[in-house]
Amino acid sequence: MAADGRQVAGIGLVGLIQMGIIGIVGVSVALIIGSLTISASAAFSTVVWLIVWFLLGFVMYSLVFAALRRWCPGRRRGRRRPAE
């Protein structure tokens, strides 16, 4: 995996951890203070589906940018092509 691939995977991992923490803490706090109007299993399954959809969206986003990079390989990191 190239350095760019590790960077993209790292960004995805940070987003995944962030969403997981926010979702689990949010549902847990809502359960503790009793503000949920749905069952705990429904709330936690919503967090699981949030993570699943995040992963699917991030994979699609990554595939689009990988295809664009393959389509125009000379345009990386702001470098210009030499004048002809």
Steps between C-alpha positions, in 0.01 A plus 500: 500500500641838402532792736183653356311177571616502862390860537153425364470193721611705800238766433236231470612337822492829690148571369386149591637523854351846543154390386513187714596692812242773446228245423570271793547784748189676372280192528645412840438849640148502357434165668638621832291817510195321356439723200472222240156420368623187321648182638870474578550230237341722235726788602816291487398340171458853361861572597610177331314596181655847517845341500408261216374786281805709586726216385306453176509872427868529580583205274306661215669835563842332498424310180398817319819679598712196415339492156562873453862458600536215251332710232731800542821373665709811431293715734617396845576721796486821302790418267482639152596318189813633331442739213536344159 
